[in-house]
């Protein structure tokens, strides 16, 4: 199952309350999400500093110990990905823990690719040797990530959202051929710290757009060091609504991006 979180803003922001202290914080979802299931098989956070991802991951539950809490408390960034894992494909181990990283790119996935044992050889045939060698774990998620990175390399001038659309469409088509009646889950987020795109297929997904500086409903303080010459904007995407803000559902079978002016924009897959 898993639960994911993506954040992008035009100014560095603290996200500790969202990840740890909100009524439905990601750490809460690691113990029990809205379905009543736990996501206790690992956690990971990617933040960006000087255009490079900094990643912390562990193969145990976010709610166990202080590691997740401490990692969240250190974040002050414009771009954040976070993930709590419920293992479906691949054992609970660090190599299978999200986010997956390749150069400046980081990636998280909520869902399951049906028939992956049969799809995996087809995916690997399409990857160059250096990308096959870069795969460290055995999850469907990491394989999908490297397939998307392969498509990026083959079409460097194609907009990132279109690369994602083509890749997700192709994977969904293959799954339909291999396991026609099996439900597919392909909620993904892909970012290089400058762009953020994602998809929704088969799992819940919500977003909220923030505009202007407001006190946090949890701690009572704003979470940014605001430059008064600009309007603060941020977009948050998450598997479940986290706060009392006005969260909206991401349309099913869609791809989306955070625009250059930090707004949410989705299109049919």
SULLINDA-V201978 format. One record per pair of residues at least 24 apart in sequence whose C-alpha atoms are under 6 Angstrom apart, sorted by sequence separation. I is the first residue (numbers start at 1). J is the second residue. If there is no record, write none. Layout:
BEGIN
i = <I;I>
j = <J;J>
END
This chain:
BEGIN
i = <210;209;209;208;208;234;207;233;207;48;206;47;109;206;47;59;205;46;59;205;27;46;59;204;27;45;2;45;44;44;208;43;207;43;95;96;207;42;95;206;42;206;41;205;206;39;41;205;39;39;90;90;89;41;201;52;200;201;200;30;44;200;44;199;16;199;16;198;198;197;197;14;196;14;196;13;12;13;115;12;12;11;9;8;8;113;7;7;112;6;111;6;111;5;5;110;4;109;4;109;3;108;3;108;2;107;2;107;2;106;1;106;105;105;104;2;1;79;48;14;13;13;25;24;10;9;9;8;8;7;7;6;6;5;5;4;4;3>
j = <234;234;235;235;236;262;236;262;237;79;237;79;141;238;80;92;238;80;93;239;62;81;94;239;63;81;39;82;82;83;247;83;247;84;136;137;248;84;137;248;85;249;85;249;250;84;86;250;85;86;138;139;139;92;252;104;252;253;253;84;98;254;99;254;72;255;73;255;256;256;257;75;257;76;258;76;76;77;179;77;78;78;78;78;79;184;79;80;185;80;185;81;186;81;82;187;82;187;83;188;83;188;84;189;84;189;85;190;86;190;86;191;191;192;192;110;111;193;193;223;223;224;242;242;233;233;234;234;235;235;236;236;237;237;238;238;239;239>
END
